[in-house]
């Protein structure tokens, strides 16, 4: 479970030619990292998301060298109203590596043969 993933809209993934579980490189002017891809239709097509809280270099024998730290990609910019880190202000580029990453999932592929974790059925009624 001690891992990091990148969430992306399935349409965006198709346009980049990347697939579920593929290691994707994310690059900003401040750094670069790789993590496996998770297709998620609930995210805007012009956004990627990465969980914060992994990326341990130490932290005990089980957590050591697990995941990546997406904060290393962010610009040192702060919101003027709250003083909080402006997490949505950094533009990044993504590129598939062609390699498969280690992706721990509790779900299985859906019944229509797609590897997307979540699908939306639209019933006409």
Backbone as numpy.savetxt, mean C-alpha at the origin, in Angstrom:
# Nx Ny Nz CAx CAy CAz Cx Cy Cz
2.20 -11.60 10.33 1.40 -10.41 10.33 2.24 -9.15 10.33
3.48 -9.25 10.75 4.33 -8.08 10.86 4.81 -7.67 9.48
3.95 -7.04 8.75 4.32 -6.63 7.42 3.70 -5.32 7.04
4.05 -4.85 5.88 3.52 -3.61 5.32 2.95 -3.94 3.95
1.92 -3.26 3.57 1.34 -3.44 2.25 1.00 -2.07 1.68
0.70 -2.07 0.40 0.29 -0.86 -0.32 -1.10 -1.11 -0.86
-2.04 -0.24 -0.51 -3.41 -0.35 -1.04 -3.56 0.56 -2.24
-4.22 0.01 -3.27 -4.41 0.76 -4.51 -5.74 0.34 -5.13
-6.37 1.24 -5.82 -7.62 0.95 -6.52 -7.33 -0.05 -7.64
-8.20 -1.06 -7.84 -7.97 -2.05 -8.89 -7.83 -1.46 -10.29
-8.58 -0.40 -10.60 -8.45 0.23 -11.92 -7.07 0.86 -12.10
-6.59 1.48 -11.05 -5.26 2.09 -11.10 -4.19 1.00 -11.25
-4.35 -0.10 -10.54 -3.41 -1.21 -10.65 -3.35 -1.72 -12.08
-4.51 -1.86 -12.72 -4.53 -2.32 -14.11 -3.80 -1.34 -15.02
-3.99 -0.04 -14.79 -3.34 0.95 -15.64 -1.82 0.95 -15.47
-1.33 0.54 -14.31 0.12 0.43 -14.08 0.65 -0.96 -14.40
-0.24 -1.90 -14.68 0.18 -3.26 -15.00 0.72 -4.03 -13.81
0.19 -3.72 -12.61 0.61 -4.42 -11.40 -0.56 -5.25 -10.88
-0.26 -6.25 -10.06 -1.29 -7.18 -9.61 -1.21 -7.40 -8.11
-2.27 -7.97 -7.57 -2.36 -8.31 -6.14 -1.14 -9.12 -5.71
-0.49 -8.72 -4.62 0.64 -9.45 -4.07 1.99 -9.10 -4.67
1.99 -8.37 -5.79 3.26 -8.00 -6.42 3.99 -6.98 -5.55
5.31 -7.13 -5.45 6.11 -6.11 -4.77 6.13 -4.86 -5.64
5.76 -3.75 -5.05 5.71 -2.48 -5.77 6.68 -1.52 -5.09
7.44 -0.80 -5.89 8.34 0.21 -5.35 7.62 1.55 -5.33
7.63 2.21 -4.20 7.05 3.53 -4.03 8.20 4.50 -3.82
8.23 5.56 -4.63 9.33 6.52 -4.56 8.79 7.93 -4.44
9.38 8.70 -3.53 9.09 10.12 -3.39 10.43 10.86 -3.44
10.41 12.18 -3.45 11.68 12.91 -3.39 12.46 12.67 -2.10
11.84 12.02 -1.11 12.45 11.86 0.20 12.89 10.44 0.51
12.49 9.48 -0.32 12.87 8.10 -0.06 12.16 7.13 -0.97
12.40 5.85 -0.72 11.83 4.79 -1.54 11.65 3.55 -0.67
10.64 2.75 -0.97 10.45 1.49 -0.26 9.67 0.53 -1.15
9.67 -0.74 -0.78 8.93 -1.77 -1.50 8.02 -2.50 -0.53
6.83 -2.84 -1.03 5.87 -3.62 -0.25 4.91 -4.29 -1.23
4.25 -5.38 -0.80 3.28 -6.04 -1.67 2.00 -5.22 -1.82
1.36 -5.42 -2.93 0.18 -4.66 -3.30 -1.11 -5.36 -2.89
-2.06 -4.59 -2.38 -3.41 -5.07 -2.08 -4.38 -4.24 -2.90
-5.20 -4.90 -3.69 -6.22 -4.21 -4.49 -7.42 -3.90 -3.60
-7.81 -2.65 -3.56 -8.90 -2.22 -2.68 -9.77 -1.21 -3.40
-11.00 -1.59 -3.80 -11.85 -0.68 -4.58 -12.35 0.52 -3.78
-12.18 0.53 -2.47 -12.66 1.64 -1.66 -11.72 2.82 -1.60
-10.59 2.74 -2.30 -9.63 3.85 -2.29 -9.73 4.61 -3.60
-9.58 5.93 -3.51 -9.65 6.76 -4.72 -8.59 6.30 -5.73
-8.89 6.38 -7.03 -7.93 5.95 -8.04 -6.63 6.78 -8.07
-6.64 7.98 -7.52 -5.44 8.82 -7.55 -4.67 8.81 -6.23
-4.92 7.80 -5.38 -4.30 7.73 -4.06 -3.77 6.33 -3.82
-2.65 6.22 -3.11 -2.23 4.93 -2.56 -2.19 5.10 -1.04
-2.30 4.01 -0.33 -2.27 4.06 1.13 -1.33 2.97 1.65
-0.64 3.31 2.74 0.22 2.35 3.42 -0.02 2.49 4.92
-0.08 1.38 5.64 -0.28 1.48 7.09 0.98 1.99 7.78
0.76 2.75 8.82 1.86 3.24 9.65 1.92 2.36 10.89
3.10 2.06 11.35 3.23 1.29 12.58 4.07 0.04 12.42
4.44 -0.29 11.21 5.36 -1.41 11.00 6.72 -0.79 10.69
7.52 -1.45 9.90 8.81 -0.89 9.55 9.79 -0.89 10.71
9.84 -1.99 11.44 10.73 -2.08 12.60 12.13 -2.51 12.18
13.11 -1.76 12.64 14.50 -2.17 12.42 14.97 -3.05 13.59
14.45 -2.78 14.77 14.75 -3.60 15.95 13.42 -3.97 16.59
13.23 -3.80 17.84 11.96 -4.02 18.53 11.74 -5.49 18.86
12.81 -6.20 19.13 12.69 -7.60 19.54 12.89 -8.57 18.38
13.11 -9.81 18.72 13.47 -10.79 17.69 12.35 -11.07 16.69
11.09 -10.92 17.08 9.99 -11.22 16.16 9.66 -10.04 15.25
9.89 -8.84 15.71 9.56 -7.66 14.92 10.75 -7.11 14.14
11.94 -7.55 14.47 13.15 -7.02 13.83 13.11 -7.20 12.31
13.39 -6.10 11.61 13.47 -6.10 10.13 12.17 -6.53 9.46
11.05 -6.15 10.06 9.73 -6.47 9.48 9.08 -5.21 8.96
8.54 -5.28 7.76 7.81 -4.16 7.20 8.71 -2.99 6.82
8.08 -1.94 6.32 8.78 -0.71 5.97 8.08 0.47 6.63
8.79 1.56 6.77 8.24 2.74 7.42 7.84 3.77 6.36
6.54 3.91 6.05 6.13 4.85 5.01 6.37 6.31 5.39
6.59 6.60 6.67 6.88 7.98 7.07 8.18 8.48 6.44
9.07 7.56 6.07 10.33 7.96 5.44 10.12 8.52 4.04
8.94 8.35 3.48 8.62 8.87 2.15 8.05 10.29 2.18
7.62 10.73 3.35 6.85 11.97 3.44 7.71 13.22 3.50
7.18 14.28 2.89 7.82 15.60 2.98 7.73 16.11 4.41
8.71 16.88 4.85 8.64 17.47 6.19 7.71 18.68 6.19
6.43 18.43 5.92 5.43 19.51 5.82 4.39 19.31 6.92
3.94 20.42 7.48 2.98 20.36 8.58 1.76 21.21 8.26
0.61 20.78 8.74 -0.63 21.52 8.59 -0.57 22.77 9.45
-0.86 23.93 8.86 -0.74 25.18 9.60 -1.78 25.33 10.70
-2.93 24.69 10.56 -3.99 24.81 11.56 -3.74 23.92 12.78
-3.39 22.66 12.52 -3.27 21.70 13.63 -1.83 21.47 14.08
-0.89 21.75 13.20 0.51 21.46 13.50 0.88 20.01 13.23
-0.08 19.20 12.78 0.17 17.78 12.50 0.91 17.61 11.18
1.59 16.49 11.07 2.27 16.15 9.83 1.25 16.09 8.69
1.55 16.74 7.58 0.65 16.75 6.42 0.89 15.48 5.61
0.27 14.39 6.05 0.53 13.08 5.46 0.06 12.94 4.03
-0.91 13.71 3.62 -1.42 13.59 2.25 -0.82 14.57 1.28
0.31 15.18 1.63 0.85 16.25 0.79 2.00 15.82 -0.10
2.46 14.58 -0.01 3.62 14.14 -0.77 3.20 13.32 -1.97
3.67 13.71 -3.14 3.41 12.93 -4.35 4.45 11.82 -4.46
3.97 10.65 -4.89 4.86 9.49 -5.05 4.67 8.89 -6.43
5.62 8.08 -6.82 5.53 7.28 -8.04 5.54 5.82 -7.63
4.83 4.99 -8.37 4.87 3.55 -8.11 5.36 2.83 -9.35
6.00 1.69 -9.11 6.48 0.87 -10.20 6.51 -0.58 -9.74
5.94 -1.45 -10.55 5.96 -2.87 -10.24 7.37 -3.42 -10.39
7.67 -4.44 -9.60 9.00 -5.07 -9.67 8.96 -6.39 -10.42
7.75 -6.94 -10.61 7.64 -8.26 -11.22 7.87 -9.39 -10.24
8.20 -9.06 -9.00 8.41 -10.07 -7.96 7.19 -10.12 -7.05
6.95 -11.28 -6.47 5.83 -11.44 -5.54 6.33 -11.23 -4.13
5.57 -10.46 -3.36 5.92 -10.20 -1.98 5.21 -11.15 -1.03
5.59 -11.10 0.23 4.94 -11.91 1.26 3.75 -11.12 1.78
2.57 -11.58 1.46 1.34 -10.89 1.82 0.48 -11.84 2.63
0.24 -11.50 3.89 -0.57 -12.32 4.77 -2.01 -11.85 4.67
-2.90 -12.74 4.24 -4.31 -12.39 4.07 -5.18 -13.41 4.79
-6.26 -12.94 5.34 -7.23 -13.84 5.95 -8.29 -14.25 4.95
-8.47 -13.45 3.91 -9.48 -13.71 2.90 -8.90 -14.59 1.79
-9.76 -15.20 1.03 -9.36 -15.95 -0.16 -9.87 -15.19 -1.35
-9.35 -15.54 -2.53 -9.85 -14.93 -3.75 -11.36 -15.08 -3.85
-12.01 -14.15 -4.52 -13.48 -14.22 -4.57 -13.96 -15.23 -5.60
-15.22 -15.48 -5.60 -15.79 -16.58 -6.37 -15.76 -16.38 -7.88
-15.57 -15.15 -8.35 -15.55 -14.96 -9.81 -14.15 -15.14 -10.39
-13.20 -15.61 -9.57 -11.87 -15.89 -10.06 -10.92 -14.71 -10.00
-11.39 -13.56 -9.61 -10.55 -12.38 -9.48 -9.70 -12.50 -8.23
-8.55 -11.84 -8.24 -7.73 -11.85 -7.03 -7.98 -10.62 -6.16
-9.00 -9.84 -6.46 -9.34 -8.69 -5.63 -9.95 -9.19 -4.33
-9.59 -8.56 -3.22 -10.10 -8.98 -1.92 -11.56 -8.62 -1.74
-11.95 -7.47 -2.27 -13.31 -6.97 -2.08 -13.88 -6.63 -3.44
-15.09 -7.07 -3.68 -15.76 -6.67 -4.91 -17.13 -6.08 -4.54
-17.65 -5.31 -5.43 -18.94 -4.68 -5.21 -19.92 -5.23 -6.24
-20.97 -5.90 -5.77 -22.01 -6.39 -6.66 -23.06 -5.30 -6.83
-23.33 -4.95 -8.04 -24.32 -3.92 -8.32 -25.54 -4.61 -8.92
-26.60 -4.67 -8.13 -27.84 -5.30 -8.58 -28.74 -4.25 -9.20
-29.22 -4.55 -10.36 -30.17 -3.65 -11.01 -31.55 -4.05 -10.56
-32.31 -3.10 -10.09 -33.59 -3.49 -9.56 -34.62 -2.54 -9.77
